[in-house]
């Protein structure tokens, strides 16, 4: 197995893991917050009990999810910098240089970092007195 195939396999699993963690750290809490705002505005009459229960379960796992998200984000940046130094043509890859895809990855990581920072600002402002 060539080096590039091993790296691609690792990248694939990191992407899957980061997407799964994204559902729990960002998508579900955002959904719960939007529904809570709708209830407060009177758009929705009541919050379904299962959503309220799930919301409380999510609070129990909030810090581990934030830690996991930070770890995966840091891992993404580390792997990005490793891939920037790696020349695909030297590792057995037969296609043109990958710089364009690597630039897209950097843009995605910048957006993810921005969203993570916003998430941390919201978390600290809601849970700790400033």
Backbone atoms as SQL, in Angstrom:
CREATE TABLE atoms (id INTEGER PRIMARY KEY, chain TEXT, resi INTEGER, resn TEXT, atom TEXT, x REAL, y REAL, z REAL);
INSERT INTO atoms VALUES
  (1, 'A', 1, 'UNK', 'N', 0.853, -1.175, 0.000),
  (2, 'A', 1, 'UNK', 'CA', 0.000, 0.000, 0.000),
  (3, 'A', 1, 'UNK', 'C', 0.899, 1.238, 0.000),
  (4, 'A', 2, 'UNK', 'N', 0.618, 2.160, -0.893),
  (5, 'A', 2, 'UNK', 'CA', 1.442, 3.360, -0.967),
  (6, 'A', 2, 'UNK', 'C', 1.123, 4.302, 0.190),
  (7, 'A', 3, 'UNK', 'N', 2.036, 5.207, 0.415),
  (8, 'A', 3, 'UNK', 'CA', 1.868, 6.163, 1.515),
  (9, 'A', 3, 'UNK', 'C', 0.620, 7.017, 1.310),
  (10, 'A', 4, 'UNK', 'N', 0.352, 7.420, 0.079),
  (11, 'A', 4, 'UNK', 'CA', -0.805, 8.285, -0.182),
  (12, 'A', 4, 'UNK', 'C', -2.114, 7.555, 0.117),
  (13, 'A', 5, 'UNK', 'N', -2.184, 6.256, -0.135),
  (14, 'A', 5, 'UNK', 'CA', -3.405, 5.487, 0.163),
  (15, 'A', 5, 'UNK', 'C', -3.647, 5.428, 1.666),
  (16, 'A', 6, 'UNK', 'N', -2.590, 5.247, 2.442),
  (17, 'A', 6, 'UNK', 'CA', -2.744, 5.231, 3.906),
  (18, 'A', 6, 'UNK', 'C', -3.214, 6.586, 4.419),
  (19, 'A', 7, 'UNK', 'N', -2.630, 7.648, 3.900),
  (20, 'A', 7, 'UNK', 'CA', -3.014, 8.993, 4.325),
  (21, 'A', 7, 'UNK', 'C', -4.455, 9.281, 3.929),
  (22, 'A', 8, 'UNK', 'N', -4.859, 8.869, 2.725),
  (23, 'A', 8, 'UNK', 'CA', -6.244, 9.078, 2.295),
  (24, 'A', 8, 'UNK', 'C', -7.210, 8.336, 3.201),
  (25, 'A', 9, 'UNK', 'N', -6.849, 7.138, 3.632),
  (26, 'A', 9, 'UNK', 'CA', -7.705, 6.383, 4.548),
  (27, 'A', 9, 'UNK', 'C', -7.867, 7.096, 5.878),
  (28, 'A', 10, 'UNK', 'N', -6.771, 7.630, 6.399),
  (29, 'A', 10, 'UNK', 'CA', -6.828, 8.384, 7.659),
  (30, 'A', 10, 'UNK', 'C', -7.687, 9.628, 7.479),
  (31, 'A', 11, 'UNK', 'N', -7.475, 10.357, 6.382),
  (32, 'A', 11, 'UNK', 'CA', -8.265, 11.565, 6.123),
  (33, 'A', 11, 'UNK', 'C', -9.749, 11.238, 6.042),
  (34, 'A', 12, 'UNK', 'N', -10.085, 10.126, 5.406),
  (35, 'A', 12, 'UNK', 'CA', -11.498, 9.748, 5.269),
  (36, 'A', 12, 'UNK', 'C', -12.135, 9.529, 6.629),
  (37, 'A', 13, 'UNK', 'N', -11.446, 8.836, 7.518),
  (38, 'A', 13, 'UNK', 'CA', -12.008, 8.592, 8.854),
  (39, 'A', 13, 'UNK', 'C', -12.086, 9.871, 9.681),
  (40, 'A', 14, 'UNK', 'N', -11.125, 10.755, 9.526),
  (41, 'A', 14, 'UNK', 'CA', -11.168, 12.032, 10.246),
  (42, 'A', 14, 'UNK', 'C', -12.360, 12.862, 9.781),
  (43, 'A', 15, 'UNK', 'N', -12.631, 12.863, 8.483),
  (44, 'A', 15, 'UNK', 'CA', -13.787, 13.602, 7.959),
  (45, 'A', 15, 'UNK', 'C', -15.081, 13.025, 8.512),
  (46, 'A', 16, 'UNK', 'N', -15.223, 11.700, 8.506),
  (47, 'A', 16, 'UNK', 'CA', -16.433, 11.070, 9.040),
  (48, 'A', 16, 'UNK', 'C', -16.595, 11.400, 10.519),
  (49, 'A', 17, 'UNK', 'N', -15.532, 11.279, 11.285),
  (50, 'A', 17, 'UNK', 'CA', -15.594, 11.574, 12.715),
  (51, 'A', 17, 'UNK', 'C', -15.940, 13.035, 12.975),
  (52, 'A', 18, 'UNK', 'N', -15.368, 13.930, 12.191),
  (53, 'A', 18, 'UNK', 'CA', -15.660, 15.351, 12.400),
  (54, 'A', 18, 'UNK', 'C', -17.104, 15.677, 12.052),
  (55, 'A', 19, 'UNK', 'N', -17.653, 15.040, 11.045),
  (56, 'A', 19, 'UNK', 'CA', -19.053, 15.288, 10.686),
  (57, 'A', 19, 'UNK', 'C', -19.995, 14.743, 11.748),
  (58, 'A', 20, 'UNK', 'N', -19.701, 13.581, 12.290),
  (59, 'A', 20, 'UNK', 'CA', -20.548, 13.011, 13.347),
  (60, 'A', 20, 'UNK', 'C', -20.499, 13.894, 14.587),
  (61, 'A', 21, 'UNK', 'N', -19.322, 14.361, 14.952),
  (62, 'A', 21, 'UNK', 'CA', -19.230, 15.232, 16.126),
  (63, 'A', 21, 'UNK', 'C', -19.934, 16.554, 15.868),
  (64, 'A', 22, 'UNK', 'N', -19.916, 17.014, 14.627),
  (65, 'A', 22, 'UNK', 'CA', -20.583, 18.269, 14.277),
  (66, 'A', 22, 'UNK', 'C', -22.088, 18.185, 14.528),
  (67, 'A', 23, 'UNK', 'N', -22.679, 17.030, 14.268),
  (68, 'A', 23, 'UNK', 'CA', -24.114, 16.857, 14.521),
  (69, 'A', 23, 'UNK', 'C', -24.415, 17.077, 15.997),
  (70, 'A', 24, 'UNK', 'N', -23.588, 16.519, 16.871),
  (71, 'A', 24, 'UNK', 'CA', -23.853, 16.607, 18.305),
  (72, 'A', 24, 'UNK', 'C', -23.418, 17.936, 18.915),
  (73, 'A', 25, 'UNK', 'N', -22.370, 18.540, 18.402),
  (74, 'A', 25, 'UNK', 'CA', -21.902, 19.788, 19.026),
  (75, 'A', 25, 'UNK', 'C', -22.598, 21.012, 18.470),
  (76, 'A', 26, 'UNK', 'N', -23.092, 20.943, 17.251),
  (77, 'A', 26, 'UNK', 'CA', -23.625, 22.158, 16.622),
  (78, 'A', 26, 'UNK', 'C', -25.061, 22.023, 16.120),
  (79, 'A', 27, 'UNK', 'N', -25.347, 20.978, 15.372),
  (80, 'A', 27, 'UNK', 'CA', -26.662, 20.860, 14.732),
  (81, 'A', 27, 'UNK', 'C', -27.771, 20.694, 15.764),
  (82, 'A', 28, 'UNK', 'N', -27.656, 19.701, 16.632),
  (83, 'A', 28, 'UNK', 'CA', -28.728, 19.467, 17.611),
  (84, 'A', 28, 'UNK', 'C', -28.895, 20.626, 18.593),
  (85, 'A', 29, 'UNK', 'N', -27.823, 21.168, 19.189),
  (86, 'A', 29, 'UNK', 'CA', -28.024, 22.329, 20.065),
  (87, 'A', 29, 'UNK', 'C', -28.642, 23.528, 19.340),
  (88, 'A', 30, 'UNK', 'N', -28.261, 23.746, 18.084),
  (89, 'A', 30, 'UNK', 'CA', -28.869, 24.843, 17.322),
  (90, 'A', 30, 'UNK', 'C', -30.350, 24.602, 17.106),
  (91, 'A', 31, 'UNK', 'N', -30.710, 23.371, 16.782),
  (92, 'A', 31, 'UNK', 'CA', -32.120, 23.022, 16.601),
  (93, 'A', 31, 'UNK', 'C', -32.897, 23.256, 17.889),
  (94, 'A', 32, 'UNK', 'N', -32.335, 22.832, 19.015),
  (95, 'A', 32, 'UNK', 'CA', -33.009, 23.034, 20.303),
  (96, 'A', 32, 'UNK', 'C', -33.161, 24.526, 20.605),
  (97, 'A', 33, 'UNK', 'N', -32.139, 25.303, 20.313),
  (98, 'A', 33, 'UNK', 'CA', -32.205, 26.742, 20.575),
  (99, 'A', 33, 'UNK', 'C', -33.245, 27.424, 19.696),
  (100, 'A', 34, 'UNK', 'N', -33.290, 27.056, 18.428),
  (101, 'A', 34, 'UNK', 'CA', -34.279, 27.643, 17.510),
  (102, 'A', 34, 'UNK', 'C', -35.687, 27.302, 17.964),
  (103, 'A', 35, 'UNK', 'N', -35.912, 26.052, 18.342),
  (104, 'A', 35, 'UNK', 'CA', -37.242, 25.664, 18.820),
  (105, 'A', 35, 'UNK', 'C', -37.610, 26.410, 20.099),
  (106, 'A', 36, 'UNK', 'N', -36.642, 26.611, 20.984),
  (107, 'A', 36, 'UNK', 'CA', -36.900, 27.359, 22.217),
  (108, 'A', 36, 'UNK', 'C', -37.281, 28.805, 21.906),
  (109, 'A', 37, 'UNK', 'N', -36.588, 29.417, 20.957),
  (110, 'A', 37, 'UNK', 'CA', -36.926, 30.789, 20.556),
  (111, 'A', 37, 'UNK', 'C', -38.328, 30.834, 19.963),
  (112, 'A', 38, 'UNK', 'N', -38.669, 29.849, 19.125),
  (113, 'A', 38, 'UNK', 'CA', -40.013, 29.800, 18.532),
  (114, 'A', 38, 'UNK', 'C', -41.092, 29.659, 19.595),
  (115, 'A', 39, 'UNK', 'N', -40.827, 28.862, 20.620),
  (116, 'A', 39, 'UNK', 'CA', -41.794, 28.726, 21.718),
  (117, 'A', 39, 'UNK', 'C', -41.935, 30.062, 22.439),
  (118, 'A', 40, 'UNK', 'N', -40.818, 30.728, 22.701),
  (119, 'A', 40, 'UNK', 'CA', -40.850, 32.023, 23.378),
  (120, 'A', 40, 'UNK', 'C', -41.589, 33.085, 22.577),
  (121, 'A', 41, 'UNK', 'N', -41.502, 33.020, 21.249),
  (122, 'A', 41, 'UNK', 'CA', -42.190, 33.985, 20.396),
  (123, 'A', 41, 'UNK', 'C', -43.654, 33.625, 20.177),
  (124, 'A', 42, 'UNK', 'N', -44.034, 32.427, 20.569),
  (125, 'A', 42, 'UNK', 'CA', -45.408, 31.997, 20.365),
  (126, 'A', 42, 'UNK', 'C', -45.662, 31.358, 19.016),
  (127, 'A', 43, 'UNK', 'N', -44.608, 31.138, 18.230),
  (128, 'A', 43, 'UNK', 'CA', -44.764, 30.488, 16.926),
  (129, 'A', 43, 'UNK', 'C', -45.149, 29.029, 17.113),
  (130, 'A', 44, 'UNK', 'N', -44.550, 28.394, 18.114),
  (131, 'A', 44, 'UNK', 'CA', -44.878, 27.014, 18.475),
  (132, 'A', 44, 'UNK', 'C', -45.507, 27.068, 19.860),
  (133, 'A', 45, 'UNK', 'N', -46.578, 26.311, 20.052),
  (134, 'A', 45, 'UNK', 'CA', -47.292, 26.358, 21.327),
  (135, 'A', 45, 'UNK', 'C', -46.497, 25.815, 22.494),
  (136, 'A', 46, 'UNK', 'N', -45.908, 24.646, 22.341),
  (137, 'A', 46, 'UNK', 'CA', -45.142, 24.029, 23.426),
  (138, 'A', 46, 'UNK', 'C', -43.937, 23.308, 22.842),
  (139, 'A', 47, 'UNK', 'N', -42.958, 23.114, 23.696),
  (140, 'A', 47, 'UNK', 'CA', -41.774, 22.342, 23.311),
  (141, 'A', 47, 'UNK', 'C', -42.082, 20.876, 23.562),
  (142, 'A', 48, 'UNK', 'N', -41.930, 20.023, 22.552),
  (143, 'A', 48, 'UNK', 'CA', -42.157, 18.592, 22.786),
  (144, 'A', 48, 'UNK', 'C', -41.246, 18.075, 23.901),
  (145, 'A', 49, 'UNK', 'N', -41.787, 17.202, 24.740),
  (146, 'A', 49, 'UNK', 'CA', -41.039, 16.713, 25.898),
  (147, 'A', 49, 'UNK', 'C', -39.763, 15.978, 25.509),
  (148, 'A', 50, 'UNK', 'N', -39.801, 15.215, 24.421),
  (149, 'A', 50, 'UNK', 'CA', -38.613, 14.464, 24.041),
  (150, 'A', 50, 'UNK', 'C', -37.472, 15.410, 23.657),
  (151, 'A', 51, 'UNK', 'N', -37.802, 16.572, 23.094),
  (152, 'A', 51, 'UNK', 'CA', -36.755, 17.535, 22.747),
  (153, 'A', 51, 'UNK', 'C', -36.182, 18.158, 24.014),
  (154, 'A', 52, 'UNK', 'N', -37.054, 18.474, 24.968),
  (155, 'A', 52, 'UNK', 'CA', -36.575, 19.027, 26.232),
  (156, 'A', 52, 'UNK', 'C', -35.680, 18.019, 26.961),
  (157, 'A', 53, 'UNK', 'N', -36.092, 16.747, 26.959),
  (158, 'A', 53, 'UNK', 'CA', -35.270, 15.704, 27.582),
  (159, 'A', 53, 'UNK', 'C', -33.927, 15.550, 26.887),
  (160, 'A', 54, 'UNK', 'N', -33.947, 15.572, 25.563),
  (161, 'A', 54, 'UNK', 'CA', -32.708, 15.459, 24.792),
  (162, 'A', 54, 'UNK', 'C', -31.808, 16.674, 25.053),
  (163, 'A', 55, 'UNK', 'N', -32.426, 17.831, 25.213),
  (164, 'A', 55, 'UNK', 'CA', -31.667, 19.051, 25.501),
  (165, 'A', 55, 'UNK', 'C', -30.909, 18.913, 26.825),
  (166, 'A', 56, 'UNK', 'N', -31.555, 18.351, 27.830),
  (167, 'A', 56, 'UNK', 'CA', -30.890, 18.167, 29.125),
  (168, 'A', 56, 'UNK', 'C', -29.787, 17.108, 29.046),
  (169, 'A', 57, 'UNK', 'N', -30.000, 16.073, 28.261),
  (170, 'A', 57, 'UNK', 'CA', -28.951, 15.065, 28.057),
  (171, 'A', 57, 'UNK', 'C', -27.740, 15.711, 27.382),
  (172, 'A', 58, 'UNK', 'N', -28.006, 16.578, 26.400),
  (173, 'A', 58, 'UNK', 'CA', -26.913, 17.255, 25.700),
  (174, 'A', 58, 'UNK', 'C', -26.101, 18.136, 26.657),
  (175, 'A', 59, 'UNK', 'N', -26.771, 18.760, 27.640),
  (176, 'A', 59, 'UNK', 'CA', -26.040, 19.589, 28.604),
  (177, 'A', 59, 'UNK', 'C', -25.062, 18.752, 29.420),
  (178, 'A', 60, 'UNK', 'N', -25.422, 17.503, 29.715),
  (179, 'A', 60, 'UNK', 'CA', -24.514, 16.636, 30.465),
  (180, 'A', 60, 'UNK', 'C', -23.241, 16.334, 29.677),
  (181, 'A', 61, 'UNK', 'N', -23.344, 16.326, 28.360),
  (182, 'A', 61, 'UNK', 'CA', -22.219, 15.977, 27.502),
  (183, 'A', 61, 'UNK', 'C', -21.582, 17.201, 26.837),
  (184, 'A', 62, 'UNK', 'N', -21.954, 18.394, 27.273),
  (185, 'A', 62, 'UNK', 'CA', -21.504, 19.616, 26.605),
  (186, 'A', 62, 'UNK', 'C', -19.983, 19.787, 26.626),
  (187, 'A', 63, 'UNK', 'N', -19.375, 19.669, 27.790),
  (188, 'A', 63, 'UNK', 'CA', -17.919, 19.849, 27.867),
  (189, 'A', 63, 'UNK', 'C', -17.142, 18.768, 27.116),
  (190, 'A', 64, 'UNK', 'N', -17.523, 17.474, 27.235),
  (191, 'A', 64, 'UNK', 'CA', -16.811, 16.487, 26.416),
  (192, 'A', 64, 'UNK', 'C', -16.964, 16.734, 24.912),
  (193, 'A', 65, 'UNK', 'N', -18.138, 17.197, 24.483),
  (194, 'A', 65, 'UNK', 'CA', -18.331, 17.487, 23.062),
  (195, 'A', 65, 'UNK', 'C', -17.483, 18.670, 22.610),
  (196, 'A', 66, 'UNK', 'N', -17.392, 19.688, 23.450),
  (197, 'A', 66, 'UNK', 'CA', -16.549, 20.834, 23.107),
  (198, 'A', 66, 'UNK', 'C', -15.087, 20.394, 23.034),
  (199, 'A', 67, 'UNK', 'N', -14.666, 19.577, 23.986),
  (200, 'A', 67, 'UNK', 'CA', -13.299, 19.067, 23.960),
  (201, 'A', 67, 'UNK', 'C', -13.020, 18.222, 22.730),
  (202, 'A', 68, 'UNK', 'N', -13.965, 17.351, 22.381),
  (203, 'A', 68, 'UNK', 'CA', -13.799, 16.516, 21.194),
  (204, 'A', 68, 'UNK', 'C', -13.765, 17.379, 19.934),
  (205, 'A', 69, 'UNK', 'N', -14.612, 18.392, 19.885),
  (206, 'A', 69, 'UNK', 'CA', -14.617, 19.288, 18.725),
  (207, 'A', 69, 'UNK', 'C', -13.292, 20.032, 18.603),
  (208, 'A', 70, 'UNK', 'N', -12.764, 20.500, 19.728),
  (209, 'A', 70, 'UNK', 'CA', -11.472, 21.193, 19.709),
  (210, 'A', 70, 'UNK', 'C', -10.366, 20.252, 19.241),
  (211, 'A', 71, 'UNK', 'N', -10.401, 19.010, 19.726),
  (212, 'A', 71, 'UNK', 'CA', -9.394, 18.022, 19.323),
  (213, 'A', 71, 'UNK', 'C', -9.468, 17.747, 17.824),
  (214, 'A', 72, 'UNK', 'N', -10.676, 17.549, 17.308),
  (215, 'A', 72, 'UNK', 'CA', -10.828, 17.236, 15.886),
  (216, 'A', 72, 'UNK', 'C', -10.453, 18.436, 15.024),
  (217, 'A', 73, 'UNK', 'N', -10.792, 19.634, 15.476),
  (218, 'A', 73, 'UNK', 'CA', -10.403, 20.833, 14.738),
  (219, 'A', 73, 'UNK', 'C', -8.881, 20.969, 14.708),
  (220, 'A', 74, 'UNK', 'N', -8.236, 20.759, 15.844),
  (221, 'A', 74, 'UNK', 'CA', -6.769, 20.813, 15.894),
  (222, 'A', 74, 'UNK', 'C', -6.156, 19.724, 15.014),
  (223, 'A', 75, 'UNK', 'N', -6.734, 18.529, 15.059),
  (224, 'A', 75, 'UNK', 'CA', -6.249, 17.438, 14.211),
  (225, 'A', 75, 'UNK', 'C', -6.404, 17.789, 12.734),
  (226, 'A', 76, 'UNK', 'N', -7.512, 18.427, 12.389),
  (227, 'A', 76, 'UNK', 'CA', -7.715, 18.861, 11.007),
  (228, 'A', 76, 'UNK', 'C', -6.642, 19.833, 10.555),
  (229, 'A', 77, 'UNK', 'N', -6.296, 20.799, 11.423),
  (230, 'A', 77, 'UNK', 'CA', -5.241, 21.752, 11.074),
  (231, 'A', 77, 'UNK', 'C', -3.888, 21.058, 10.959),
  (232, 'A', 78, 'UNK', 'N', -3.601, 20.142, 11.877),
  (233, 'A', 78, 'UNK', 'CA', -2.323, 19.415, 11.825),
  (234, 'A', 78, 'UNK', 'C', -2.220, 18.620, 10.531),
  (235, 'A', 79, 'UNK', 'N', -3.281, 17.887, 10.200),
  (236, 'A', 79, 'UNK', 'CA', -3.263, 17.096, 8.967),
  (237, 'A', 79, 'UNK', 'C', -3.186, 17.987, 7.735),
  (238, 'A', 80, 'UNK', 'N', -3.807, 19.148, 7.806),
  (239, 'A', 80, 'UNK', 'CA', -3.723, 20.084, 6.676),
  (240, 'A', 80, 'UNK', 'C', -2.280, 20.544, 6.471),
  (241, 'A', 81, 'UNK', 'N', -1.599, 20.902, 7.571),
  (242, 'A', 81, 'UNK', 'CA', -0.211, 21.352, 7.438),
  (243, 'A', 81, 'UNK', 'C', 0.703, 20.214, 6.978),
  (244, 'A', 82, 'UNK', 'N', 0.420, 18.999, 7.423),
  (245, 'A', 82, 'UNK', 'CA', 1.190, 17.840, 6.946),
  (246, 'A', 82, 'UNK', 'C', 0.965, 17.651, 5.452),
  (247, 'A', 83, 'UNK', 'N', -0.285, 17.751, 5.007),
  (248, 'A', 83, 'UNK', 'CA', -0.580, 17.558, 3.587),
  (249, 'A', 83, 'UNK', 'C', 0.004, 18.678, 2.733),
  (250, 'A', 84, 'UNK', 'N', 0.111, 19.895, 3.293),
  (251, 'A', 84, 'UNK', 'CA', 0.714, 21.003, 2.534),
  (252, 'A', 84, 'UNK', 'C', 2.191, 20.729, 2.254),
  (253, 'A', 85, 'UNK', 'N', 2.858, 20.056, 3.187),
  (254, 'A', 85, 'UNK', 'CA', 4.281, 19.758, 2.997),
  (255, 'A', 85, 'UNK', 'C', 4.497, 18.514, 2.144),
  (256, 'A', 86, 'UNK', 'N', 3.450, 17.719, 1.941),
  (257, 'A', 86, 'UNK', 'CA', 3.574, 16.473, 1.200),
  (258, 'A', 86, 'UNK', 'C', 3.330, 16.735, -0.288),
  (259, 'A', 87, 'UNK', 'N', 4.228, 16.270, -1.119),
  (260, 'A', 87, 'UNK', 'CA', 4.054, 16.376, -2.563),
  (261, 'A', 87, 'UNK', 'C', 3.487, 15.060, -3.059),
  (262, 'A', 88, 'UNK', 'N', 2.283, 15.106, -3.579),
  (263, 'A', 88, 'UNK', 'CA', 1.591, 13.881, -4.001),
  (264, 'A', 88, 'UNK', 'C', 2.398, 13.095, -5.029),
  (265, 'A', 89, 'UNK', 'N', 3.080, 13.777, -5.906),
  (266, 'A', 89, 'UNK', 'CA', 3.799, 13.074, -6.968),
  (267, 'A', 89, 'UNK', 'C', 4.964, 12.253, -6.436),
  (268, 'A', 90, 'UNK', 'N', 5.483, 12.615, -5.261),
  (269, 'A', 90, 'UNK', 'CA', 6.590, 11.862, -4.667),
  (270, 'A', 90, 'UNK', 'C', 6.118, 10.618, -3.927),
  (271, 'A', 91, 'UNK', 'N', 4.818, 10.497, -3.681),
  (272, 'A', 91, 'UNK', 'CA', 4.300, 9.378, -2.892),
  (273, 'A', 91, 'UNK', 'C', 3.550, 8.358, -3.737),
  (274, 'A', 92, 'UNK', 'N', 3.647, 8.450, -5.037),
  (275, 'A', 92, 'UNK', 'CA', 3.019, 7.457, -5.897),
  (276, 'A', 92, 'UNK', 'C', 1.705, 7.895, -6.508),
  (277, 'A', 93, 'UNK', 'N', 1.320, 9.129, -6.318),
  (278, 'A', 93, 'UNK', 'CA', 0.067, 9.635, -6.865),
  (279, 'A', 93, 'UNK', 'C', 0.309, 10.040, -8.318),
  (280, 'A', 94, 'UNK', 'N', -0.628, 9.745, -9.210),
  (281, 'A', 94, 'UNK', 'CA', -0.403, 9.995, -10.620),
  (282, 'A', 94, 'UNK', 'C', -1.119, 11.198, -11.180),
  (283, 'A', 95, 'UNK', 'N', -1.829, 11.952, -10.379),
  (284, 'A', 95, 'UNK', 'CA', -2.587, 13.089, -10.911),
  (285, 'A', 95, 'UNK', 'C', -1.816, 14.400, -10.738),
  (286, 'A', 96, 'UNK', 'N', -2.422, 15.463, -11.190),
  (287, 'A', 96, 'UNK', 'CA', -1.804, 16.793, -11.094),
  (288, 'A', 96, 'UNK', 'C', -1.672, 17.216, -9.626),
  (289, 'A', 97, 'UNK', 'N', -0.909, 18.252, -9.358),
  (290, 'A', 97, 'UNK', 'CA', -0.748, 18.726, -7.974),
  (291, 'A', 97, 'UNK', 'C', -2.092, 19.032, -7.304),
  (292, 'A', 98, 'UNK', 'N', -2.125, 18.849, -6.001),
  (293, 'A', 98, 'UNK', 'CA', -3.370, 18.960, -5.227),
  (294, 'A', 98, 'UNK', 'C', -3.537, 20.320, -4.557),
  (295, 'A', 99, 'UNK', 'N', -2.777, 21.315, -4.939),
  (296, 'A', 99, 'UNK', 'CA', -2.796, 22.596, -4.227),
  (297, 'A', 99, 'UNK', 'C', -4.184, 23.222, -4.181),
  (298, 'A', 100, 'UNK', 'N', -4.950, 23.077, -5.255),
  (299, 'A', 100, 'UNK', 'CA', -6.286, 23.680, -5.280),
  (300, 'A', 100, 'UNK', 'C', -7.187, 23.052, -4.210),
  (301, 'A', 101, 'UNK', 'N', -7.146, 21.722, -4.082),
  (302, 'A', 101, 'UNK', 'CA', -7.940, 21.046, -3.057),
  (303, 'A', 101, 'UNK', 'C', -7.448, 21.409, -1.660),
  (304, 'A', 102, 'UNK', 'N', -6.148, 21.562, -1.506),
  (305, 'A', 102, 'UNK', 'CA', -5.594, 21.916, -0.200),
  (306, 'A', 102, 'UNK', 'C', -6.021, 23.324, 0.202),
  (307, 'A', 103, 'UNK', 'N', -6.147, 24.220, -0.778),
  (308, 'A', 103, 'UNK', 'CA', -6.635, 25.568, -0.477),
  (309, 'A', 103, 'UNK', 'C', -8.096, 25.530, -0.043),
  (310, 'A', 104, 'UNK', 'N', -8.894, 24.660, -0.658),
  (311, 'A', 104, 'UNK', 'CA', -10.296, 24.506, -0.251),
  (312, 'A', 104, 'UNK', 'C', -10.376, 23.963, 1.173),
  (313, 'A', 105, 'UNK', 'N', -9.487, 23.042, 1.502),
  (314, 'A', 105, 'UNK', 'CA', -9.449, 22.495, 2.858),
  (315, 'A', 105, 'UNK', 'C', -9.116, 23.591, 3.864),
  (316, 'A', 106, 'UNK', 'N', -8.172, 24.443, 3.530),
  (317, 'A', 106, 'UNK', 'CA', -7.808, 25.544, 4.429),
  (318, 'A', 106, 'UNK', 'C', -8.994, 26.476, 4.640),
  (319, 'A', 107, 'UNK', 'N', -9.732, 26.758, 3.581),
  (320, 'A', 107, 'UNK', 'CA', -10.911, 27.626, 3.699),
  (321, 'A', 107, 'UNK', 'C', -11.956, 26.979, 4.602),
  (322, 'A', 108, 'UNK', 'N', -12.182, 25.680, 4.438),
  (323, 'A', 108, 'UNK', 'CA', -13.139, 24.961, 5.284),
  (324, 'A', 108, 'UNK', 'C', -12.692, 24.973, 6.739),
  (325, 'A', 109, 'UNK', 'N', -11.403, 24.765, 6.976),
  (326, 'A', 109, 'UNK', 'CA', -10.881, 24.793, 8.345),
  (327, 'A', 109, 'UNK', 'C', -10.993, 26.184, 8.966),
  (328, 'A', 110, 'UNK', 'N', -10.805, 27.225, 8.173),
  (329, 'A', 110, 'UNK', 'CA', -10.972, 28.589, 8.689),
  (330, 'A', 110, 'UNK', 'C', -12.419, 28.833, 9.112),
  (331, 'A', 111, 'UNK', 'N', -13.363, 28.387, 8.293),
  (332, 'A', 111, 'UNK', 'CA', -14.781, 28.535, 8.634),
  (333, 'A', 111, 'UNK', 'C', -15.099, 27.736, 9.889),
  (334, 'A', 112, 'UNK', 'N', -14.598, 26.502, 9.967),
  (335, 'A', 112, 'UNK', 'CA', -14.841, 25.661, 11.146),
  (336, 'A', 112, 'UNK', 'C', -14.249, 26.299, 12.398),
  (337, 'A', 113, 'UNK', 'N', -13.073, 26.887, 12.276),
  (338, 'A', 113, 'UNK', 'CA', -12.446, 27.554, 13.417),
  (339, 'A', 113, 'UNK', 'C', -13.269, 28.761, 13.851),
  (340, 'A', 114, 'UNK', 'N', -13.745, 29.544, 12.896),
  (341, 'A', 114, 'UNK', 'CA', -14.593, 30.699, 13.204),
  (342, 'A', 114, 'UNK', 'C', -15.860, 30.256, 13.933),
  (343, 'A', 115, 'UNK', 'N', -16.514, 29.206, 13.436),
  (344, 'A', 115, 'UNK', 'CA', -17.733, 28.711, 14.078),
  (345, 'A', 115, 'UNK', 'C', -17.441, 28.163, 15.474),
  (346, 'A', 116, 'UNK', 'N', -16.305, 27.498, 15.640),
  (347, 'A', 116, 'UNK', 'CA', -15.934, 26.983, 16.956),
  (348, 'A', 116, 'UNK', 'C', -15.716, 28.127, 17.944),
  (349, 'A', 117, 'UNK', 'N', -15.053, 29.187, 17.501),
  (350, 'A', 117, 'UNK', 'CA', -14.826, 30.343, 18.375),
  (351, 'A', 117, 'UNK', 'C', -16.159, 30.976, 18.766),
  (352, 'A', 118, 'UNK', 'N', -17.073, 31.115, 17.812),
  (353, 'A', 118, 'UNK', 'CA', -18.406, 31.647, 18.130),
  (354, 'A', 118, 'UNK', 'C', -19.098, 30.745, 19.140),
  (355, 'A', 119, 'UNK', 'N', -19.004, 29.439, 18.941),
  (356, 'A', 119, 'UNK', 'CA', -19.604, 28.483, 19.870),
  (357, 'A', 119, 'UNK', 'C', -19.024, 28.661, 21.270),
  (358, 'A', 120, 'UNK', 'N', -17.727, 28.856, 21.370),
  (359, 'A', 120, 'UNK', 'CA', -17.089, 29.033, 22.676),
  (360, 'A', 120, 'UNK', 'C', -17.511, 30.353, 23.331),
  (361, 'A', 121, 'UNK', 'N', -17.656, 31.405, 22.535),
  (362, 'A', 121, 'UNK', 'CA', -18.108, 32.691, 23.080),
  (363, 'A', 121, 'UNK', 'C', -19.522, 32.552, 23.630),
  (364, 'A', 122, 'UNK', 'N', -20.390, 31.896, 22.874),
  (365, 'A', 122, 'UNK', 'CA', -21.770, 31.690, 23.332),
  (366, 'A', 122, 'UNK', 'C', -21.781, 30.825, 24.584),
  (367, 'A', 123, 'UNK', 'N', -21.009, 29.745, 24.583),
  (368, 'A', 123, 'UNK', 'CA', -20.972, 28.852, 25.746),
  (369, 'A', 123, 'UNK', 'C', -20.507, 29.594, 26.994),
  (370, 'A', 124, 'UNK', 'N', -19.406, 30.330, 26.882),
  (371, 'A', 124, 'UNK', 'CA', -18.885, 31.018, 28.065),
  (372, 'A', 124, 'UNK', 'C', -19.808, 32.144, 28.514),
  (373, 'A', 125, 'UNK', 'N', -20.452, 32.822, 27.576),
  (374, 'A', 125, 'UNK', 'CA', -21.351, 33.908, 27.980),
  (375, 'A', 125, 'UNK', 'C', -22.623, 33.381, 28.623),
  (376, 'A', 126, 'UNK', 'N', -23.043, 32.178, 28.280),
  (377, 'A', 126, 'UNK', 'CA', -24.260, 31.608, 28.862),
  (378, 'A', 126, 'UNK', 'C', -23.999, 30.883, 30.185),
  (379, 'A', 127, 'UNK', 'N', -22.796, 30.350, 30.369),
  (380, 'A', 127, 'UNK', 'CA', -22.532, 29.510, 31.533),
  (381, 'A', 127, 'UNK', 'C', -21.641, 30.157, 32.593),
  (382, 'A', 128, 'UNK', 'N', -20.967, 31.228, 32.251),
  (383, 'A', 128, 'UNK', 'CA', -20.068, 31.873, 33.205),
  (384, 'A', 128, 'UNK', 'C', -20.340, 33.369, 33.219),
  (385, 'A', 129, 'UNK', 'N', -20.305, 33.949, 34.406),
  (386, 'A', 129, 'UNK', 'CA', -20.499, 35.396, 34.522),
  (387, 'A', 129, 'UNK', 'C', -19.279, 36.111, 33.959),
  (388, 'A', 130, 'UNK', 'N', -19.523, 37.088, 33.130),
  (389, 'A', 130, 'UNK', 'CA', -18.404, 37.822, 32.517),
  (390, 'A', 130, 'UNK', 'C', -18.071, 39.066, 33.286);
